[in-house]
Amino acid sequence: MFVAWTTVATQKEADRLATAVVHAHLAACVQIDAPITSCYHWNGKIEITQEIRLTFKCLPEKLLPLETWVLAHHPYSNPEWMAVKADRVSEKYLSWARGDVHSPTL
């Protein structure tokens, strides 16, 4: 399983991206964290902005299609996109992500 993330400026953009990738089965789950503060260089100056982070959980075969879709539909001209392989994932959660179980046990 992979965990990937990006940031957007508004809750509406976050909801749009999250809903679309889950609907398309590109990610098993998307978590939305808000607000976060980002500090970075942009156009020769330091920017500090409030953003919303989306964290995607996806199976290995979905990572490239997920990345392609997110980058094509992202509102930023240079969006953050990072992905890391999860070293450990519980078997129940992985089964759910594969579609073997229809809802996670809360």
C-alpha positions in Angstrom: 0.0 0.0 0.0 1.1 3.6 -0.6 0.4 6.8 1.2 0.5 10.0 -0.9 -0.4 13.6 -0.3 -1.0 17.0 -1.7 -2.3 20.3 -0.5 -5.0 22.7 -1.8 -6.2 26.1 -0.8 -9.9 25.5 0.0 -12.1 22.9 1.6 -14.2 22.8 -1.6 -11.1 21.9 -3.7 -10.2 19.2 -1.1 -13.7 17.7 -1.1 -13.8 17.7 -5.0 -10.5 15.9 -5.3 -11.2 13.4 -2.5 -14.7 12.5 -3.7 -13.6 12.1 -7.3 -10.6 9.7 -6.6 -12.6 7.6 -4.2 -15.5 7.4 -6.7 -13.1 6.4 -9.4 -11.5 3.7 -7.1 -8.1 5.3 -7.4 -7.7 5.6 -3.6 -9.3 3.4 -0.9 -9.4 6.4 1.4 -8.6 10.1 1.4 -8.2 12.0 4.7 -8.5 15.7 4.7 -6.5 17.7 7.3 -7.2 21.4 7.9 -5.9 23.9 8.4 -2.2 23.5 8.1 0.3 26.2 7.7 2.8 26.0 4.8 6.0 28.2 4.6 7.9 28.1 1.3 9.7 30.1 -1.4 7.5 31.2 -4.3 8.4 33.7 -7.0 11.4 35.0 -5.1 9.8 35.6 -1.7 8.8 33.6 1.4 5.1 32.7 1.5 3.2 31.6 4.6 -0.3 30.3 3.7 -3.1 28.2 5.2 -3.7 25.1 3.2 -5.6 21.8 3.4 -3.7 18.5 3.2 -5.2 15.5 1.4 -3.7 12.1 2.4 -4.5 9.3 -0.1 -4.2 5.5 0.7 -3.9 3.4 -2.4 -2.8 0.0 -3.7 0.4 -0.2 -5.7 -1.4 -0.6 -9.1 -3.4 2.5 -8.4 -0.5 4.8 -7.6 0.4 6.0 -11.1 -3.2 6.4 -12.2 -3.9 8.3 -9.0 -0.9 10.6 -9.5 -1.8 11.2 -13.1 -5.4 12.1 -12.2 -4.6 14.3 -9.2 -1.9 16.3 -11.1 -4.2 16.8 -14.1 -7.1 18.0 -12.0 -5.2 20.0 -9.3 -5.9 23.7 -9.0 -2.2 24.6 -8.4 0.2 25.2 -11.3 3.0 23.4 -9.3 1.2 21.0 -6.9 2.9 19.1 -4.1 2.8 15.4 -4.8 4.7 12.9 -2.7 4.1 9.2 -2.2 5.7 6.7 0.1 5.4 2.9 0.5 3.8 1.8 3.7 6.1 -0.7 5.4 3.3 -2.2 7.5 -0.4 -2.3 6.9 -2.8 -4.4 9.0 -4.2 -7.3 7.1 -7.8 -6.3 7.8 -7.2 -2.8 6.4 -5.4 -4.1 3.4 -8.2 -6.6 2.7 -10.7 -3.7 2.9 -8.6 -1.6 0.6 -8.5 -4.5 -1.9 -12.3 -4.6 -1.9 -12.5 -7.9 0.1 -14.4 -6.1 2.9 -17.0 -3.5 2.2 -16.5 -1.2 5.2 -13.7 -0.8 7.8 -14.5 -1.7 11.3 -14.6 1.4 13.4 
